[in-house]
């Protein structure tokens, strides 16, 4: 793993973890895959190892990422899916070459072939996004309550009432801000 880059924000859902490679979209955006080699790292930790990535392939990855983000955000908000985003997702899904495998534990795992390219991994990510956005998976798309983040995430909690894409970052930051605001208010009223 290469150092000097922001940590990945990995979650249990491939498609929404992928959109999380750009965080704080409405604040100071953090690009977690700024160079092709870093995207190779992300694919490897996500179970989709490829040998290399070019700048052009990274551009394609970002196009898919933003299309998934747009469609997932619309679905989470109960709005119509953007036609252009749907087309990009479908095109990537159709172009990818990977094999779906069932693990002994009953889980889905994707296997890329020995000559797999970034486009094949993107096909897997697009297929996962289709399952999530279409409602085929057990859970609910939601938008992070952080005003600087607003990431789409897949809520699989029992109550389906999760508010944050990641409690360790967005949730803690919001709770800390509320605490500090209350502390300032108490300090001001004590004077």
TADAVEN-V646208 format. One record per run of one state. SS is the DSSP state (@ for helix, = for strand, . for the rest). FROM is the first residue (numbers start at 0). LEN is the number of residues. If there is no record, write none. Layout:
SS/FROM/LEN  SS/FROM/LEN
This chain:
./0/13  @/13/6  ./19/2  =/21/2  ./23/6  =/29/2  ./31/4  @/35/10  ./45/9  @/54/22  ./76/6  @/82/13  ./95/3  =/98/4  ./102/5  =/107/4  ./111/6  @/117/16  ./133/6  =/139/4  ./143/8  =/151/4  ./155/11  @/166/24  ./190/1
